[in-house]
Amino acid sequence: MKKIILTLLVATSLTATAQEEKGTFTVSGTVDTYYTSNLKDNSLGSVGVLYGGSGAANGFGLGMANTIFSYEKGKAGVVADLAYGPRANAANAYEGAINQLYVYYKASEKITFTLGQFNTFYGYEVISPAGNFNYSVSYLFNAGPFSHTGLKMDYAASEDLSFMLAVTNPHGITAGANPSTNYQLGFQTGYKGQYFNLAYGADGFGFNDVLYLDYTGGFDLSDSFFLGINAAYSNSSDADAGYQGVALYLQNSFSEKFSLGLRPEYYQTTSATGDASVTAFTLSGNITLTESLNFIPEIRYDSSDDMIIPGLPAQDSMTGVTFAAVYSF
């Protein structure tokens, strides 16, 4: 009997050791597609569906296929986040193939180092539509940055308080090595879901003193109502230009399968030649069809007396409708 017990204990120990040595491998991702239409005649399409502006004009369009491979063993791990399609192509210069590619090392329970290309810590919205309530993106998101290539250190001081420091290539450089000795510094501090973000340095577009400031946060005002906030400011003395703006995310959950959200936004560009501004109101529904499939009907109204609506330079306003499907796995 003792031999049987001893054998079972040894077998259990060997199995646990083998599992620990093997590590953990996971695969996840998203696929999104949509139909969009501008309600004005003879115009190019809806705004904000893709990063650069109009995207597919008045018709059916593809977002991106996003597959994330991750492997962790002990204190270290790697993430290969691959993305293909128009939405991915607009987000980086690798033709959408690499969204993120990095290794990380957990030096302690509180400190993690990450080296490679990772999505930005800056701003409220993210590249993958599965991480956003609205399907179309905001002007603040379009202003970037989208991703960074470099080294960052995350420090979790407590469950509520965190810090991040980063040294990266200029964010405008996403393909190949940094051709200069100019870099970008990043900083983030977070407290109970409220984050202050800062980036300073070269932007990769010819300017070396660009300052980015950003506040991202939100509050549960009730069991069903959430208020999200994104406010940002950027300026470069070399370029004599910058931007500033604010977006609110008002979201109410009516049931487990239906939520409705309104995103009002004000965005202004500043330069030596003059300022220009635009306002946008986006009303989106989130309908959970299955555990993995989300349907997003959306109507959006953009207005600018300065005619700076992307893709519609001759228009002072745009009203567009979009119907999107986002599948997560």
N, C-alpha and C positions, 0 to 999 in steps of 0.2 A: 504493500500500500504506500509505504514511504517512497519507494522508487517511482511509483506512478505519479505521486504528487510532485516529486522533484523533477520528473520529466516534463510535466505540465508547466511548472514554473520556468524551466529553462526554455521551453518552446515559446511561452508567452514573452519572455524577455528577448529572445532572438527575433520574434515577430515585431515587437515594438521597436527594437534597434534597426531592423530592416526598413520599417516604415519611416523612421526618423532619418535614415541615411538616404532614402529615396526622395524625400522632399514632397512638396505639394505643387501640382500642375493644374491650372484652371484655364478655361476658355470662355470668353463672354464677348458680347458685341451688340450692334444694332444695324438695322436696315431701315431706310426711310424713303418714301416717294410721295408725290403730291400732284395736285392740279391747282393752277393759279390763273387768275384773270383780273385785269384792270377794268373797272367799270366805265372808264373814259374811253371813247372811241379813238382809234388811230394812235395809240400809244404803245409803248414797248413791253409792258408787263407789270407785274407787281414788284414792290420794293422790299428788300430785306430777306427774301427767300434764300438767296445765296449771299455771300459776304460782299461781293463787288457791286451789288445793286440788283438789277432786274432779273438776272438769271433767265430761265426759260420764259419766253414771252407768250402769255395768253394760251396756255395749254398744259399738257402733262409734262412732268419733269422728274428727274431722279435726284435724290439727295446724295447719300453715300452708303457704302457697305463698310462697316467698321468691325474688325475682329481683334480682340485683345488676348494675347497669349502671355501668361505670367507663370513664373516658377520661383518657388522659395524653398530654400534649404538652410536650416539653422538661422543665422543672423543675416544672411544675404539673399538677394533675389534679383530677378531681371524681369522687365516688362517690354514686350514687343507689341506695340499698338499699331496695326496696319489699317489704312483707310483708303477706299477707292471710290471715285465718282466725282461729279462736278463740285459738290460741297467740300469734299476733301481737297480737290485741286486748288480751290480758291483760298484754302487755309494755309498752305505752305508750298514751297518751291520744289519739293520732291515729287511733283506730279501726284500728290495725294497718297503715295505708297506708304510713307512713314508719318504717322501722326505723333507717336511717342516711341522712343527707344532709349531705355536707360537701365542702369544697374543701381542697386541700393544696398547699404550696409547699416544695420542697426547696431551702433556702437554701444548703446545701452538701452534701457527701457524708455529713456527720455530723448535720446539723440539719434537721428537718422541722417545719413549722408546719401545724396543722390547725384549721379554723374551721367550725363547724356542729354537727350532732347526730351523735354517734358512740357506739357501744356502750361500756359501762364497761370500764375497765382493771382493775376490782376483782373479785376472786374467781376461782374455778377453772372454773366452767361458763359456757356462753354461751347466747344465746337460740336460735340455730339448732340443732336436734337433731343435725345432721350434725357439729357440733363437739364433741359429748359422747359418751362411751362408753355411759353409761346413758341410757335414754329418759326416764324420770321424772327430775325435778329434785330437788335437795337442799333442805333447810331453809335452809341458808346462802345458796343462790342466791335462794330466795324472799324472803329478807330484803332483797335489793337492795343497792345500786342497779342498775338495768338499763342505762340510757343517760344521757348528759350532753349538754347543749347549751352550747357555749362555745368557748374557744380553748385549745389545748394545744401544747406544744413537746416533741418527742422528740429526744434527743441520744444518738447511738451513739458512746460513747467509744472502744469497741473491738469486736471480734467477740464478746467475752464480757460486756462491761459496758455498761449503758444507763441513761439517766435520762429521766424525763418530768415536766413541770410543767404544771398546768392551772388555768384560772380559768373556772368555768362557772356557769350558773344553778343554783339548787337542783334536785337531780335529780328531785324530785317534780313539777316543772313541765316537762311535755313538750309542751304545746300552748299556743302564744302566747308573748308576751313576759313577762319577769320583772316582776311587779307591784310589786316592792319594790327596795330598794337592797342587799339581802342576796345574797351569792354563796357559792359553795362552792369551796374550794381542793383541788387534787389533786396527789399526788406518787407517783412510782413509781421504784424502782431495781431493776434486774435484773442478776444475775450467773450466768452459766452455767446458765440455765434456772430459776433460783430468783428469785422476785419478792417484794418487800415493797411493799405498797400502803397509802396513807394518803389519807383525804379528811376535810375538816373545814369546818364552816360550816352554812349553812341547808339544811334538807332538803326544804323546800317543803310540809311538813305542819304548820307553825306553830312549829318550833323552830329556833333559830339557832346552837346550839353543839354540834351532833352530831359526834362523833368516830367515824371508822371506821378500823380497823386490820386488815390482812389479810396473811397469808403464803400464797403459792401456789407450789408447786414439785413436783418429782418426780425420781426416780432410776431408772435402768435397773439392776436388781439382777442381771440375767443377759441373755443374748441374747433371751430370750422373756418375761421377767417384769419388769413395771414397777410401781413404787410412787409414786402421786401423793398429795399432801398439800394440804389447805386448812384453815387455822385463822384464825378471825376474831373480832374484838371490837368492840363498838359501845356508846357511852354518851352520854347527854345529861343535863347537870345541870338544864336547864330542864324537861325531861320527867320527870326522875328515873326514867329507864328506859333499857334497852339490851338487848343480847344478846351471847352468846358461844357458840362451838362449834368442832368439828373434824370433818372428814370425811377418810377415807382411800380411795384408789382403787387396789385390788389387781387387776392385770390380767395375764393370761397368754395368750400367743399359742401355740396348739397347732399351727396350720398357717397358710398364707397366707389361708385362707378361714374359719377359725374361731378366735375368742378368747372368753375367759370372764373376767368381772370382778365383784368384790365391793366394794360401797361401804358400809362401816359409818360411821354418823354419830351424833354426840351434839350436841344443840342445846338451849340454855337461854335463856329470856327473864328479864330482871331488872327489877324495878320497886319502887316504894315499898309497894305492896300485897302483894308477895311474889314469889318466883321460881317458875318452872315449867319443866319439861324434857321432852324427848322423845328417844327413840333410834329409829334406822331402819337396817335392813339390806336392801340391794338387790343381788340377784344377776342379772346380765345377760349374755346371750350375744350376740355379734356374728357373724352369718353373712353372708359376702359372696356374694351370688347372682350378681351380675355386677359389672363394674367400677364401675357407677353405683348399683346397688341393694343396700341393706343391710337384712337382716331381724334384728330385735331381740326375742327372747323374754325376758321379765323377770318375776321374782317379788320382791315387796317386803313386808317386815314392819315396821310402825311400832308403838311402844309408849310410852304416857305415863300415869303414875299421876295426872297433873294434867289429863288429858283435853284436851290442846291440839292434837290431830290435826286439821288443816284439813278442814272439811267434815263431820267426824264428832265433834261436841262431846260426844256422850253415850257415846262408846266409849273404852275405855282401850287398845285395840289394833286393828290392821287388818292383814289379809293380802290382798294383791291380786296379780293376774296381768295382764300386759299383753303383747300381741303387736303390734309396730310395724314398719312399713316406711318406710324413709327413702331417697329417691332424690336423688342429687346430679348436677348437670350443670354 
